[in-house]
Amino acid sequence: MNVNEIDKFRNDFFEKLIKEEKAKEAALMRQQANCIHKYDQLGHISENGYQTRTCSKCGHTAIKSVRVWQGTANGTCTIA
């Protein structure tokens, strides 16, 4: 079987690119898992009362009710 050098180069290049992207994604997920999140970056509030906030340290995003965000501001949730 005759292997085209261009196809071999292309396949090797994209395999390497995919491995690098997976490694970056795994590193980001490890960083987010080990982070003590500080949700400083406020997002928009949707019509149903949910707000998106982003951690200023690692970029993790969470969506919660505004009442929950206000209740957990001091470390304890006041909503039963």
Backbone as a ProteinNet text record, in pm:
[ID]
protein_1_A
[PRIMARY]
MNVNEIDKFRNDFFEKLIKEEKAKEAALMRQQANCIHKYDQLGHISENGYQTRTCSKCGHTAIKSVRVWQGTANGTCTIA
[TERTIARY]
84.4	0	88.7	59.7	136.6	72.9	148.9	98.9	145.5	51.2	81.8	145.4	256.9	328.1	246.6	172.5	90.3	-20.8	-85.8	-190.4	-133.5	-16.1	48.6	80.1	134.9	164.5	37.4	-67.1	-194.2	-251.6	-251.4	-304	-222.5	-90.1	-5.4	-28.1	-40.4	-61.8	-191.6	-299.9	-429.3	-435.5	-370.2	-365.6	-292.1	-181.7	-106.5	-190	-260.9	-344.6	-457	-519	-627.6	-574.7	-458.1	-398.8	-367.3	-314	-282.3	-408.1	-514.9	-639.9	-702	-694.2	-746.2	-665.2	-533.2	-448.8	-482.8	-506.6	-545.7	-678.9	-773.5	-905.2	-895.7	-813.6	-796	-730	-632.6	-566.7	-664.5	-749.5	-849.8	-948.9	-991.1	-1086.5	-1021.6	-892.7	-822	-813	-782	-772.3	-906.8	-1014	-1146	-1189.3	-1149.4	-1187.1	-1114.3	-993.3	-914.5	-930.9	-1010.5	-1025.8	-1131	-1104.4	-1206.2	-1266.7	-1381.5	-1438.4	-1473.7	-1447.1	-1483.3	-1560	-1692.3	-1778.1	-1796.3	-1699.7	-1702.2	-1764.2	-1753.2	-1800	-1946.9	-2030.8	-2175	-2221.8	-2313.8	-2374.4	-2513.6	-2586.6	-2722	-2819.6	-2929.4	-3035.7	-3145.3	-3180.4	-3282.8	-3421.8	-3521	-3658.5	-3711.3	-3660.2	-3710	-3631.7	-3541.8	-3474.6	-3341.7	-3284.2	-3154.8	-3044.7	-2929	-2817	-2693.7	-2617.5	-2492.7	-2378.4	-2289.8	-2171	-2049.2	-1935	-1812.2	-1704.9	-1628.6	-1519	-1406.3	-1356.7	-1250.1	-1114.2	-1102.1	-974.5	-956.6	-1060	-1042.7	-1138.9	-1237.4	-1329.7	-1448.8	-1469.6	-1583.9	-1712.4	-1816	-1943.3	-2050.2	-2133.3	-2243.3	-2369.5	-2482.9	-2613.2	-2697.8	-2740.8	-2824	-2928.7	-3027.2	-3128.5	-3064.1	-3114	-3059.9	-3073.4	-3183.6	-3202.7	-3095.2	-3052.8	-2946.9	-2814.1	-2784.6	-2660.1	-2656.5	-2768	-2771.7	-2761.8	-2822	-2819.2	-2684.7	-2606.7	-2475.9	-2362.4	-2394	-2291	-2205.4	-2265	-2190.8	-2144	-2155.3	-2108.6	-2216	-2333.7	-2442.4	-2566	-2639.9	-2760.6	-2878.5	-2956.3	-3069.5	-3200.2	-3195.6	-3316.7	-3334.5	-3450.5	-3474.5	-3532.9
-117.1	0	123.1	215.9	338.4	446.2	496.1	596.5	733.2	819.4	954.3	1030.7	1096.8	1167.9	1285.5	1350.1	1463.7	1416.3	1303.8	1250.1	1207.4	1147.5	1106.3	1228.7	1333.4	1456.7	1518.4	1523.1	1580.9	1503.2	1373	1290.1	1308.9	1309.4	1329.4	1466.6	1568	1703.8	1714.2	1661.3	1672.8	1584.9	1470.7	1389	1463	1528.1	1605.4	1722.2	1790.9	1903.4	1859.9	1748.2	1696.7	1659.4	1594.8	1558.4	1682.5	1787.5	1910.8	1976	1979.6	2040.6	1961.3	1829.1	1747.3	1769.4	1785.8	1811.6	1947.5	2049.5	2181	2173.9	2101.4	2088.1	2014.7	1909.6	1834.8	1922.5	2003.9	2093.3	2196.3	2250.9	2347.8	2283.3	2162	2092.9	2061.8	2025.5	2002.2	2131.9	2241.9	2370	2409.9	2391.6	2427.1	2336.5	2210.2	2117.5	2150.3	2203.3	2233.9	2377.8	2456.4	2598.7	2618.1	2714.3	2761.3	2882.5	2862.3	2960.5	3091.6	3198.8	3333.9	3395.2	3386.1	3428.8	3580.6	3653.4	3799.3	3856.2	3785.2	3837.2	3802.3	3904.1	3884	3880.5	3790.2	3781.2	3839.8	3816.6	3871.5	3787.1	3849.7	3781.3	3748	3620.4	3578.5	3613.6	3592.5	3626.2	3543.8	3421.5	3335.7	3352.1	3451.4	3482.5	3413.4	3356.6	3290.7	3381.4	3376	3460.8	3375.1	3415.7	3350.2	3426.5	3355.1	3416.8	3333.9	3403.3	3338.3	3359.8	3254.5	3261.6	3345.9	3440.4	3527.3	3457.8	3344.5	3273.5	3175.2	3094.5	2984.1	2988.6	3077.3	3088.3	2994.3	2925.8	2835.9	2918	2869.6	2940.4	2860.2	2931.1	2866.8	2948.9	2878.9	2942.5	2903.7	3004	2980.5	3090.2	3065.5	3165.8	3283.1	3402.3	3521.1	3508.3	3449	3429.8	3338.8	3236.8	3147.4	3221.6	3301.2	3379.3	3473.3	3536.6	3628	3552.4	3434.2	3355.1	3293.9	3263.7	3201.4	3303.6	3431.7	3535.7	3530.3	3489.8	3483.9	3342.8	3250.8	3115.2	3018.7	3068	2980.7	3013.3	2913.2	2932	2947.8	3052.5	3077.3	3023.8	2968	2916.6	2771.2	2737.5	2599.3	2516.9
0	0	0	-85	-96.6	-9.2	91.1	184.3	135.7	118.4	74.6	190.6	166.7	272.7	325.3	239.6	282.8	375.4	341.6	428.8	563	562.8	687.7	773.7	711.7	785.2	841.9	762.1	804.8	922.7	914.6	1023.5	1151.3	1138.2	1255.7	1318.4	1233.9	1282.7	1361.9	1306.9	1375.4	1499.5	1500.4	1621.4	1732.4	1696.5	1794.6	1846.2	1757.6	1796.2	1890.2	1860.3	1944.9	2082.8	2089.6	2219.4	2301.5	2238.1	2310.2	2364.8	2285.5	2330.8	2445.6	2439.2	2549	2676.1	2661.9	2778.6	2840.1	2757.5	2808	2881.1	2824.6	2886.3	3019.9	3025.9	3150.9	3256.9	3216.7	3312	3366.4	3280.9	3325.1	3420.9	3391.9	3480.1	3615	3616.4	3743	3823.2	3754.5	3821.6	3881.4	3806.8	3856.9	3971.1	3967.7	4074.7	4204.9	4195.7	4314.9	4363.1	4293.6	4325.5	4435	4522.8	4616.8	4548	4487.5	4395.5	4464.3	4391.4	4434.1	4317.5	4325.3	4215.2	4218.5	4162.4	4161	4034.7	3925.9	3798	3780.1	3787.6	3780.9	3636.6	3608.9	3477	3479.5	3373.9	3364.8	3447.5	3485	3558.9	3459.1	3451.3	3356.1	3408.3	3323.8	3358.9	3476	3492.1	3599.2	3729.3	3738.9	3864.2	3884.7	3782.6	3794.9	3742.8	3809.9	3771	3744.5	3643.5	3609.2	3673.1	3742.1	3800.7	3762.5	3747.8	3705.8	3812.3	3840.4	3936.7	3877.4	3956	3907.5	3907.6	3976	3982.8	3867.2	3840.9	3745.4	3627.8	3629.7	3518	3524.2	3635.5	3650.5	3654.1	3588.2	3581.1	3653.7	3730.6	3802.3	3781.5	3773.2	3757.5	3877.9	3952.9	4070.6	4080	4163.5	4191	4264.2	4240.9	4307	4457.9	4503.6	4648.3	4706	4632.9	4680.3	4684.3	4580.8	4581	4701.1	4731.9	4846.1	4977.3	4983.5	5107	5134.9	5032.5	5052.6	5055	5057.5	5057.6	5182.8	5294.9	5421	5453.9	5360.6	5384.9	5429.2	5462.2	5504.7	5422.4	5388.6	5311.1	5407.2	5387	5476.8	5420.6	5300.3	5238	5277.7	5325.7	5369.4	5256.9
[MASK]
++++++++++++++++++++++++++++++++++++++++++++++++++++++++++++++++++++++++++++++++

